Amino acid sequence: MRLLELPTELLVQIIAFTPHPDLDHFCLSCRAVRKAGEEILTEHHLYQRRWKSYSLATAQNLGEEPQTVLALILAILMDSRVAEYIEVLNLREDSCQTELDPRVEDILRDESNRSALAAVVADSPFPLSDLWAEEDWPYDAATRQGGETWHYVELCTIVLLSLLPNLRTLTLPFEWTRTRHLRQDTWHFPREDRRSKIRAVLDVMVAKANEGTDSDTPLAKLETLYPYSQAQYDPRNGLRELTPFLPLKGLTELYTSNMVAVEAGHGAGMYFDWYHSRNPWSSLRKIQLAGCCMTAYGIGELVQHTPLLTSLAYSHHAKYHGISHDWDAAGFIAAIGKYRGDTLTELSVTIDALFGMIEHGVTSLKEFKKLETIELDVQVFAGPSFDAADRVGEVGQGNAPVGHIWSPRNVPRLLHMLPSRIWNVQLFVPAYEGEVTKKKGPAILARLLKGLEGEDGEFMIAVRTNREGEEWVEVQSVLAKNGLLASRTWLERVRGRTMYPVWKEEFIERFGDVWA
């Protein structure tokens, strides 16, 4: 029997059981199906508008429900269809509460609701019950107050993720930054055993998502991670916080901020390693790291596991406890080139805050064989090469031995450093406090641009700066003296602190100012 020959009641049932991502297409396939499913389609659109993109911050600002991670779990408990519709989930808003929400309390008074909540954990295909071995779920999650409230938000987040089959974009909660749950320094966080269980549960969830046997497996459709913390000097976060998610086969884009990734024994215990022995590769194609603090080892440990990576943007921000007070810019970029020089087409490396010296300045970019677009802060060149006699770089106020101070005269010409496929070069000359950088920036720029006049190269150069007054004129004169204020080169200035390198302005437009 043909579909349209079925009784209307049966056709309605078929429409009702159609997966919601396909419902619109099915109902619009013909007039008869649309008429039969009119009520179902109307309700479907209401659910889409309400739940497809859910944000804690928006809910709290508008006074809508639910307003916490636990409350969202309860909403799914009351109506299981909610979980099916959530595709974009933003939990970034601080959802800790000092008092139990009276509406949540009313739900928990009901014995059947408490039993259903307990079953969410007990009957899960994932070992969620291990997370609550020492706790009383859901009571502790709902009522815990004081300094440890953040921990229960984190646990509730994992429970929530286990319920969402169609999640594509995730912003983790603010509390995720406060757990250090993937660190192994038990002396600093004595409840490491509990945090190890968190990692173990996430590993199981990721492994099941990667099996590909069921498209409705939680995390199987996750494509993008968004930033959830501010870029600042302190506190800071370890990139290991995100490590469990990185092997997901569907995850192609990572946007994050304030992360530390250094070698063991360095950086106050916030080292980074790829601990996934069974999942050595990531499907990431685009990574943006805003206000992060990474060494050559840290970035190398990340990108060597991302064979499909084509776009990488990074801004360096020294962190509390002297992490990367001095920074090896050349080693950092060389590590990227070592592992991803044959895949990257876009690369941006800029500096937010550096209080020491550039240990080694960039002298070559030839290893990036497919690179087409590059954006660099001129400070990454402000240091000696690996084999130079002048072993001390200069950006901050480092103490250099007499006779061994690096000079802008040592910067190679840009023309000699660029790979053959490059067509778009963007240089940023920052206006930072301190006489050293004020004097060196234009001098470095002049050296980089030397020899470009009269060249028939196929690449364009854009110079951006947020300098004002005499400093602005100085940058402008550098280009004029080199005969570059013409069609191949342009100079851009925007007043105010919002003048950033191009990739950072795009990051701010998309996610807000994480540097504010």
MARPAMAR-65731 format. One line per field, with one value per residue (C-alpha): x, y, z; residue in one letter. Coordinates in nm, 4 decimals, m for minus. Example, Ala and Ser with C-alpha at 12.3 -4.5 7.8 and 13.67 -1.06 7.14 Angstrom:
MARPAMAR-65731
c1 <- c(1.2300:1.3670)
c2 <- c(m0.4500:m0.1060)
c3 <- c(0.7800:0.7140)
residu <- c(A:S)
END
This chain:
MARPAMAR-65731
c1 <- c(0.0000:0.1292:0.1922:m0.0895:m0.3326:m0.2911:m0.5687:m0.5185:m0.4809:m0.1945:m0.0292:m0.0403:0.1332:0.4077:0.4591:0.4697:0.7501:0.9573:1.2910:1.2601:1.5577:1.3644:1.0167:1.0088:1.1163:0.8678:0.5709:0.6522:0.6858:0.3206:m0.0070:m0.1667:0.1212:0.1392:m0.2302:m0.2146:0.0843:m0.0187:m0.0563:0.2604:0.4563:0.3305:0.4399:0.7718:0.8422:0.7594:1.0122:1.2709:1.2367:1.2477:1.5210:1.7367:1.9778:1.9762:2.1826:2.1999:2.2910:1.9910:1.7571:1.8865:1.8709:1.5136:1.3994:1.3070:1.3379:1.5548:1.8372:2.0842:2.2369:2.0383:1.7172:1.7772:1.8145:1.4844:1.3210:1.4338:1.3008:0.9597:0.9619:1.2085:1.1578:1.3563:1.6789:1.6202:1.5917:1.9010:2.1729:2.3527:2.4196:2.5768:2.6392:2.9019:2.7106:2.8084:2.5244:2.6273:2.3552:2.3846:2.0279:1.8172:1.5819:1.2306:1.0939:1.3604:1.2860:0.9175:1.0076:1.2436:0.9701:0.7872:0.9022:0.8422:1.0577:1.3379:1.3210:1.3277:1.6282:1.8108:1.7352:1.8984:2.2294:2.1677:2.0331:2.2715:2.4754:2.7719:2.9268:2.7670:2.6980:3.0748:3.0713:2.8213:2.9627:3.0414:2.7460:2.3707:2.2293:2.0236:2.0153:2.3775:2.3601:2.0578:2.1361:2.5140:2.6196:2.9448:3.2874:3.2235:2.9057:3.1051:3.1981:2.8346:2.7712:3.0505:2.9056:2.5596:2.7104:2.8366:2.4943:2.3350:2.5719:2.4797:2.1175:2.1661:2.1731:2.1814:2.4276:2.6481:2.7920:2.8954:3.0067:3.1064:3.0014:3.2130:3.2681:3.4642:3.7575:3.7673:3.8038:4.1484:3.9872:4.2303:4.5451:4.7458:4.9064:4.7137:4.9042:4.7249:4.3791:4.3347:4.0110:4.1972:4.0366:3.6976:3.8350:3.9998:3.6544:3.5261:3.7913:3.7136:3.3419:3.4118:3.6514:3.3760:3.1291:3.3765:3.4636:3.0962:3.0369:3.3254:3.1957:2.9458:2.6953:2.4203:2.3846:2.1878:2.4767:2.5504:2.8488:2.8474:2.7333:2.9406:3.1243:3.2373:3.3633:3.3270:3.5304:3.4036:3.6620:3.8144:4.1713:4.3539:4.6740:4.5156:4.3252:4.4328:4.3219:4.5017:4.4327:4.3904:4.0404:3.9391:4.1499:3.8668:3.6653:3.9461:3.9417:3.5729:3.5504:3.2863:3.4711:3.6192:3.6514:3.7961:3.7680:3.9036:4.0774:4.3074:4.4578:4.8014:4.9908:5.3490:5.5837:5.5853:5.7665:5.6921:5.4002:5.2718:5.1705:4.9562:5.1328:4.9669:4.9857:4.7722:4.6793:4.4498:4.6608:4.3641:4.2613:4.5829:4.4193:4.1801:3.9541:4.0088:4.0464:4.0356:4.1780:4.1730:4.3538:4.2845:4.4971:4.6680:5.0087:5.1836:5.5410:5.6828:5.6306:5.2664:5.1595:5.3580:5.1867:4.8512:4.9057:5.0958:4.7645:4.5627:4.6569:4.3635:4.4380:4.4317:4.3749:4.5455:4.5299:4.7073:4.7598:5.0191:4.9453:5.1970:5.0328:5.0623:5.3479:5.5936:5.4529:5.6215:5.7593:6.0079:5.8750:6.0438:5.8438:6.0666:6.0518:5.6740:5.6215:5.8845:5.6937:5.3780:5.5699:5.7304:5.3965:5.1542:5.3739:5.2257:4.8575:4.8172:4.6858:4.6141:4.8340:4.8074:5.0442:5.0096:5.1004:4.8661:5.0993:5.4680:5.6636:6.0034:6.1957:6.1531:6.4091:6.4375:6.2900:6.1345:6.3794:6.2055:5.8585:5.9676:5.8469:5.4834:5.4588:5.0841:5.0507:4.8501:4.7587:4.9686:4.9156:5.2011:5.2749:5.6096:5.7249:5.7675:6.0761:6.2244:6.4896:6.8026:6.8024:6.8788:7.2403:7.3116:7.5780:7.3422:7.1501:6.9234:6.6056:6.4221:6.0594:6.0084:6.2573:6.4932:6.8428:7.0800:7.4584:7.6550:7.7519:7.4878:7.1736:6.9701:6.9035:6.6339:6.9203:6.9322:6.5763:6.5780:6.3876:6.0319:6.0952:6.3528:6.1332:5.8017:5.6973:5.6224:5.2429:5.1786:4.9537:4.8277:5.0578:4.9279:5.1604:5.0486:5.2499:5.1145:5.1130:5.2177:5.3513:5.7295:6.0031:6.1509:5.8549:5.7686:6.1103:6.1585:5.8230:5.8684:6.2352:6.1404:5.8741:6.1252:6.3642:6.0900:5.9778:6.3270:6.3799:6.0125:6.0049:6.0185:5.9507:5.6854:5.5752:5.2269:5.1490:4.9801:5.0922:4.8599:5.0052:4.7756:4.8540:4.6771:4.9509:4.8582:5.0284:5.3995:5.4041:5.1457:5.3464:5.6560:5.4850:5.3475:5.6907:5.8390:5.6099:5.6636:6.0436:6.0228:5.8001:5.5233:5.2255:5.0932:4.8727:5.0676:5.0659:4.8159:4.8188:4.5144:4.4512:4.1438:4.1381:4.0844:4.1792:3.9452:4.2014:4.3272:4.4856:4.2287:4.1733:4.1144:3.8563:3.6703:3.6945:3.5473:3.2658:3.1698:3.2221:3.2481:3.5620:3.7277:4.0163:3.7958)
c2 <- c(0.0000:0.3451:0.6035:0.8343:0.5443:0.4853:0.5905:0.9435:0.8202:0.5905:0.8614:1.0953:0.8292:0.7917:1.1682:1.1751:0.9155:1.0908:1.2139:1.5871:1.6824:1.5254:1.6373:1.9612:1.7894:1.5075:1.7338:1.9600:1.6698:1.6941:1.8639:1.5523:1.4844:1.8489:1.8624:1.5414:1.6636:2.0274:2.0135:1.8077:2.0499:2.3525:2.1942:2.0977:2.4597:2.5731:2.3266:2.4378:2.8036:2.7254:2.4638:2.4405:2.7004:2.7140:2.9580:2.9832:3.3507:3.4295:3.2365:3.4182:3.7598:3.7047:3.5349:3.2207:2.8612:2.6622:2.8748:2.6127:2.2936:2.0811:2.2642:2.1840:1.8153:1.8389:2.0008:1.7046:1.4705:1.6373:1.6306:1.3982:1.5733:1.8718:1.6679:1.5822:1.9458:2.0938:2.1434:2.4516:2.4551:2.7503:2.6875:2.9581:3.1712:3.1079:2.8834:2.8328:2.9329:2.9852:2.8694:2.5916:2.7183:2.6821:2.5505:2.2800:2.2070:2.1553:1.8988:1.7157:1.6836:1.4492:1.0910:0.9901:1.2793:1.1828:0.8239:0.9331:1.1574:0.8757:0.6506:0.9003:0.8158:0.4544:0.3407:0.5377:0.3438:0.5378:0.4819:0.7962:0.6242:0.6161:0.9957:0.9924:0.7053:0.9447:1.1744:1.1551:1.2221:1.4276:1.5855:1.7001:1.8377:2.0482:2.1577:2.1789:2.5300:2.7143:2.6669:2.3267:2.4141:2.4429:2.0746:1.9673:2.1908:2.0059:1.6655:1.7774:1.8945:1.5440:1.3994:1.6554:1.5749:1.2084:1.2990:1.5071:1.3044:1.5970:1.8377:2.0113:2.3161:2.3285:2.6036:2.4504:2.6161:2.8748:2.6242:2.3980:2.6387:2.5916:2.2171:2.1336:1.7904:1.6531:1.7419:1.4761:1.6874:1.5344:1.7443:2.0503:1.9006:1.6112:1.4906:1.3792:1.0344:1.1914:1.3986:1.0918:0.9336:1.2360:1.1839:0.8113:0.8745:1.1267:0.8808:0.6178:0.8670:0.9718:0.6104:0.5208:0.8340:0.7370:0.3845:0.5205:0.2424:0.4779:0.8331:0.9266:0.8493:1.1575:1.3627:1.1766:1.4917:1.7452:1.9656:2.2777:2.3816:2.7494:2.9466:2.9541:3.1592:3.5077:3.5612:3.6961:3.6800:3.4770:3.2492:3.0328:2.6974:2.3889:2.2724:1.9279:2.0445:1.9942:1.6890:1.4326:1.5962:1.6335:1.2778:1.3067:1.2193:1.4834:1.7669:1.9931:2.3361:2.4428:2.7980:2.8486:3.1003:3.1352:2.7874:2.6800:2.3985:2.3417:2.0517:1.8550:2.0285:2.3714:2.6104:2.5368:2.1817:2.2816:2.0586:1.9158:1.5735:1.3745:1.0870:0.9114:0.6096:0.4482:0.7720:0.9262:1.1529:1.4458:1.5577:1.9265:2.1457:2.4874:2.5961:2.9436:2.9909:3.3334:3.4715:3.1370:3.0483:2.7682:2.6642:2.4978:2.1650:2.2421:2.3524:2.0689:1.8120:1.9464:1.9894:1.6658:1.4897:1.7050:1.5790:1.7592:2.1051:2.3854:2.6998:2.7976:3.1274:3.1932:3.4935:3.4638:3.5815:3.5218:3.3844:3.4027:3.2195:3.3228:3.0928:3.1973:3.5185:3.4769:3.3153:3.1315:3.2612:3.0950:2.7588:2.7891:2.8530:2.5946:2.3304:2.4132:2.3910:2.0604:1.8846:2.0886:2.2631:2.0438:2.1115:2.4691:2.7310:2.9998:3.0938:3.3803:3.4338:3.7500:3.8656:3.9930:4.0225:3.9373:4.0592:3.9139:3.8565:3.6856:3.4094:3.3414:3.5429:3.4004:3.3846:3.1521:3.0354:2.8150:2.4958:2.5986:2.4633:2.5254:2.8498:3.1174:3.3673:3.4690:3.7279:3.8053:4.0475:4.2117:4.1206:3.7553:3.8675:4.0545:3.8024:3.6234:3.3210:2.9785:2.9860:3.3563:3.4831:3.7437:3.5065:3.7629:3.8864:4.2006:4.2984:4.3400:4.4501:4.1518:4.1831:4.1259:4.0850:4.3728:4.2997:4.0341:4.2417:4.1642:4.4464:4.4955:4.4973:4.1195:4.0690:3.8968:4.0492:3.9262:3.8536:3.5909:3.4207:3.3641:3.0367:3.0368:2.9954:3.2937:3.5672:3.7554:3.8917:4.0925:4.2542:4.4076:4.6808:4.7125:5.0174:4.8814:5.0668:5.0653:5.2404:4.9192:4.8147:5.1680:5.2071:4.8585:4.7989:5.0412:4.9418:4.5747:4.6654:4.8630:4.5699:4.3249:4.5410:4.6172:4.5142:4.4875:4.8071:4.7336:4.3634:4.2053:3.9596:3.8177:3.8707:4.1662:4.3189:4.4840:4.6673:4.7341:4.9376:5.0954:5.3536:5.7182:6.0537:6.0449:5.6668:5.6481:5.8859:5.6740:5.3608:5.5531:5.6887:5.3382:5.2403:5.5690:5.5381:5.1885:5.3047:5.0730:5.3058:5.1827:4.9099:4.6211:4.7558:4.9416:5.0797:5.0606:5.2344:5.2283:5.4424:5.2962:4.9721:4.7706:4.7809:4.4257:4.1982:4.0837:3.7346:3.8718:4.1225:3.8403:3.6314:3.9177:3.9725:3.6067:3.5310:3.8661:4.0272:3.7533:3.9970:4.2567)
c3 <- c(0.0000:m0.0913:0.1763:0.0683:0.0610:0.4338:0.6722:0.8028:1.1604:1.0611:0.8520:1.1518:1.3620:1.1020:1.0996:1.4794:1.4852:1.2194:1.3626:1.4119:1.1866:0.8956:0.9964:0.7964:0.4752:0.5210:0.5960:0.3028:0.0598:m0.0451:0.0471:0.1960:0.4353:0.5352:0.6138:0.8167:1.0152:1.0584:1.4372:1.4794:1.2590:1.4543:1.7811:1.6225:1.5297:1.8827:2.0244:1.7712:1.8643:2.2353:2.2551:1.9420:2.0782:2.4578:2.6651:3.0437:3.0204:2.8003:3.0281:3.3356:3.1699:3.0497:3.3683:3.1779:3.2925:3.3298:3.4685:3.5961:3.4617:3.7070:3.6200:3.2524:3.3407:3.5263:3.2216:3.0113:3.2785:3.2563:2.8737:2.6999:2.3651:2.4950:2.4779:2.1124:2.0067:2.1746:1.9119:2.0462:2.4202:2.6016:2.9724:3.0105:3.2618:3.6240:3.7413:4.1034:4.3477:4.7197:4.7786:4.6310:4.3618:4.5141:4.1830:4.1758:4.5397:4.4575:4.1925:4.4274:4.6902:4.4547:4.5148:4.1529:4.0310:4.2682:4.1472:3.7845:3.8479:4.0220:3.7255:3.4884:3.6534:3.7527:3.4139:3.1959:2.9364:3.0714:3.4182:3.5642:3.8947:3.9560:3.9757:4.2599:4.4649:4.7487:4.6893:4.7229:4.3771:4.3152:4.6629:4.6801:4.3284:4.4167:4.7709:4.8068:4.8980:4.9522:4.8015:4.6456:4.4569:4.1345:4.1520:4.1368:3.8391:3.6625:3.7493:3.6403:3.3110:3.2381:3.3215:3.0899:2.8018:2.8342:2.7512:2.4345:2.1089:1.8635:2.0266:1.7688:1.9466:2.3128:2.5470:2.8791:3.2073:3.3827:3.6643:3.4310:3.4739:3.8501:3.8774:3.7350:3.7184:3.4645:3.6553:3.8328:4.1042:4.3940:4.6426:4.5100:4.4728:4.7166:4.5513:4.2410:4.2605:4.1909:3.9069:3.7542:3.7442:3.5561:3.2923:3.2776:3.2188:2.9437:2.7798:2.7699:2.6213:2.3511:2.2681:2.2208:2.0128:1.7844:1.7259:1.4741:1.5318:1.6502:1.5225:1.8351:2.0702:2.2857:2.1583:1.8240:1.6410:1.8359:1.5847:1.7703:2.1145:2.2120:2.4712:2.8293:3.0229:3.0149:2.8957:3.1993:3.4018:3.6814:3.7165:3.4259:3.2893:3.1682:2.8152:2.9687:3.0675:2.7047:2.6225:2.6643:2.3843:2.1299:1.9830:1.8860:1.5167:1.4503:1.6282:1.3599:1.5263:1.8617:1.9953:2.3446:2.5699:2.8708:2.8310:2.9507:2.7773:2.8882:2.9546:3.2806:3.5649:3.4226:3.4649:3.8170:3.7269:3.4274:3.1801:2.8728:2.7151:2.4759:2.7028:2.4520:2.3612:2.1829:2.0096:1.8771:1.6191:1.6215:1.3363:1.4153:1.1095:1.2747:1.6121:1.7700:2.1028:2.2559:2.5390:2.5942:2.7330:2.5489:2.4930:2.1842:2.3594:2.4437:2.0974:1.9412:2.1627:2.0429:1.6695:1.6134:1.6816:1.4365:1.0878:0.9199:1.0647:0.8062:1.0172:1.3450:1.5360:1.8673:2.0939:2.3720:2.7260:3.0062:3.3208:3.6962:3.8678:3.5959:3.3293:3.0023:3.1472:2.8614:2.5446:2.2588:1.9626:1.7028:1.8788:1.9073:1.5358:1.4424:1.6420:1.4464:1.1202:1.2160:1.2518:1.0403:0.7858:0.5152:0.6000:0.7294:0.4888:0.7537:1.0513:1.3023:1.5964:1.8055:2.1570:2.4294:2.7281:2.7591:3.0618:2.9771:2.6561:2.3246:2.3684:1.9952:1.7109:1.3972:1.1072:0.8611:0.7617:0.4731:0.6448:0.5824:0.2293:0.1803:0.3758:0.1939:0.4685:0.7682:1.0427:1.2819:1.5629:1.4805:1.8322:1.7310:1.5374:1.8368:1.9361:1.8166:1.5918:1.7385:1.6234:1.6795:1.9183:2.0619:2.2876:2.4530:2.2901:2.3876:2.4220:2.7932:3.0565:3.0492:3.1980:2.9066:2.9432:2.7934:2.4350:2.3838:2.3284:2.0216:1.7737:1.5069:1.2575:1.3056:1.1747:0.8330:0.5463:0.5140:0.1478:0.2465:0.5076:0.3313:0.1666:m0.2045:m0.1879:0.0416:m0.0991:0.2077:0.4807:0.7776:1.0296:1.3588:1.5332:1.8899:2.1157:2.4543:2.7537:2.7903:2.6001:2.4651:2.2513:2.1515:1.9935:1.8557:1.6821:1.3895:1.3574:1.3284:1.0730:0.8680:0.8614:0.7623:0.4708:0.3444:m0.0149:m0.1032:m0.3078:m0.6756:m0.6233:m0.8426:m0.5752:m0.5809:m0.2125:m0.0454:0.2843:0.5364:0.8362:1.1329:1.4410:1.7364:1.7910:1.8266:1.7742:1.7010:1.7225:1.4443:1.2282:1.2875:1.1576:0.8608:0.7748:0.7735:0.4880:0.3067:0.3244:0.1822:m0.1021:0.0098:0.0526:m0.2784:m0.4188:m0.2650:0.0897:0.3017:0.6526:0.8777:1.2076:1.4290:1.7398:2.0844:2.2566:2.0370:1.7588:1.7462:1.4905:1.2357:1.3773:1.7284:1.6076:1.4331:1.7517:1.9575:1.7098:1.7352:2.1050:2.2826:2.4225:2.6290:2.6878:2.8612)
residu <- c(M:R:L:L:E:L:P:T:E:L:L:V:Q:I:I:A:F:T:P:H:P:D:L:D:H:F:C:L:S:C:R:A:V:R:K:A:G:E:E:I:L:T:E:H:H:L:Y:Q:R:R:W:K:S:Y:S:L:A:T:A:Q:N:L:G:E:E:P:Q:T:V:L:A:L:I:L:A:I:L:M:D:S:R:V:A:E:Y:I:E:V:L:N:L:R:E:D:S:C:Q:T:E:L:D:P:R:V:E:D:I:L:R:D:E:S:N:R:S:A:L:A:A:V:V:A:D:S:P:F:P:L:S:D:L:W:A:E:E:D:W:P:Y:D:A:A:T:R:Q:G:G:E:T:W:H:Y:V:E:L:C:T:I:V:L:L:S:L:L:P:N:L:R:T:L:T:L:P:F:E:W:T:R:T:R:H:L:R:Q:D:T:W:H:F:P:R:E:D:R:R:S:K:I:R:A:V:L:D:V:M:V:A:K:A:N:E:G:T:D:S:D:T:P:L:A:K:L:E:T:L:Y:P:Y:S:Q:A:Q:Y:D:P:R:N:G:L:R:E:L:T:P:F:L:P:L:K:G:L:T:E:L:Y:T:S:N:M:V:A:V:E:A:G:H:G:A:G:M:Y:F:D:W:Y:H:S:R:N:P:W:S:S:L:R:K:I:Q:L:A:G:C:C:M:T:A:Y:G:I:G:E:L:V:Q:H:T:P:L:L:T:S:L:A:Y:S:H:H:A:K:Y:H:G:I:S:H:D:W:D:A:A:G:F:I:A:A:I:G:K:Y:R:G:D:T:L:T:E:L:S:V:T:I:D:A:L:F:G:M:I:E:H:G:V:T:S:L:K:E:F:K:K:L:E:T:I:E:L:D:V:Q:V:F:A:G:P:S:F:D:A:A:D:R:V:G:E:V:G:Q:G:N:A:P:V:G:H:I:W:S:P:R:N:V:P:R:L:L:H:M:L:P:S:R:I:W:N:V:Q:L:F:V:P:A:Y:E:G:E:V:T:K:K:K:G:P:A:I:L:A:R:L:L:K:G:L:E:G:E:D:G:E:F:M:I:A:V:R:T:N:R:E:G:E:E:W:V:E:V:Q:S:V:L:A:K:N:G:L:L:A:S:R:T:W:L:E:R:V:R:G:R:T:M:Y:P:V:W:K:E:E:F:I:E:R:F:G:D:V:W:A)
END
